[in-house]
Amino acid sequence: VQLQASGGGLVQAGGSLRLSCAFSGRTFSNYAVGWFRQAPGKERESVTAINWTGGSTYYADSVKGRFTISRDNAKNTVYLQMNSLKPEDTAVYYCAATYAKYRGAPVIGDSAYNYWGQGTQVTVSS
């Protein structure tokens, strides 16, 4: 499995970005996907996750109402729409995947993920 994250950049506070995570190497629709982020000097944290069908999602409290995760199984891609961005959202964002066919709930926690993308930098200026 290979994951390619893209879409990061520099944006002003209040702005929006859409991250993409392109999946290849296996049947994408069998995999749950999560987005994580790591800011300088901080531990990696879970941001959001989506189950294999796209029917169940999880959001960290810090991003609820501002971020939306979605997936397009026809395009083997997961998206993270980030609105109302804040300086504290500044971090390297990583997507990760794990086999989770028939699992109803999204997979939460980085230790549960087997495959990781390379990360994309998101910088929010104040």
N, C-alpha and C positions, 0 to 999 in steps of 0.2 A: 504494500500500500504506500502510495505517495500523496502528500498533501502540499498544496501550494497556496499560501496566503498572500493576498494582495489588497490594494486599495487604501493603505495607510497614507498619511501625509500630515501637513501642517494646516491647522484650521483655527479660526478665532473662537473664543468662547461663545456658545450659543449656536454654533454652526453644526453641520452634519457631514458625516462620511459614511460610505458603505464599504464594508470589507467583504471580500469573497474568499472562499476556501475551495479550491478545485481538487477533487479526489480522483485518483486513478489506481489501477492495479487489481481491484476486486469489484464485486457487485455493490455499488454504492448504497443501494436501497436496503442492504442488510446491516448497515452501520449507523450507530448513533454518533453524533458529533457535538463537540463542545468548543467554546471559545474561552480562552484564559488570557490573563494579562499579567505583566510583571513590570512594575515601575522601578526606577533605580533605587537600590537600597532596601527594597521590599520583597517579600515573598510572592511567589506566583499565586494568583487567586482565580477562582472560577468566576466567570462573567455570566455565561448563559449556556444552555445546552438544549438539544433537540433530539427526540427519539427517532427511530428508523423510518417511521411513516411521516413524521412531521406533525403528528397529531398531539404531541405532548411536549411542553417546553418548561424550562426553568430559567429564572432570572435572579441574580444577586440583588439584594435590596437596594444597593447603590445605583443600579441601572434600571430598575423597574420603572416603566412608564416612559423611558427615554430610548431604550434599545429594543430592537426586534430581531429575533433570529428566524430564519426561514430556510427552506431547502427546496431545490428543484432536482428531483431524482432523474429527470430526463437529461439534465445538463451536468449531473454529477457534481453539483455545487451547493454549498451552504453560504448563506449571506448573513451579514450582521449589519443592520441599519442602525446607525448611531445618530440620534438627534439631541439637540440641546446639550451639546458637549460642554464639559467643564474642564478646567485645568487639571483637576484631580483624575481625569480620565487618561491623562498622558501616560503612556506605557508602550511596551512592545506587546502586541496582541498575537496569540498563537491559536491555531485551530488544531484539534486533536480528534481522532476517531477510534472507535472500538466496535468489534462485532457485537451486535445486540439485536438480532432479528427476533421478533416476537416479544421483546421486552417493552412493556407499555410505557414505563416511566423513562424520562431522560436519565442519562448517566451523569452523576455529579461526583466531582473529586478527581484530581489529576491522576491518582494512582490507578484508576480504573481504565485509563486510556493507554492503548498500545502504540498508537501511531501519532506522530506530531509533525506539524509543518514547521517552516523555518522562522516564522514570525514576521510581522510587519509593524513598523513604527507609527504610532499615532501621537501627535504632539498638539496640544490645545493651548493656545496662548490666551492670556487674560487681557 
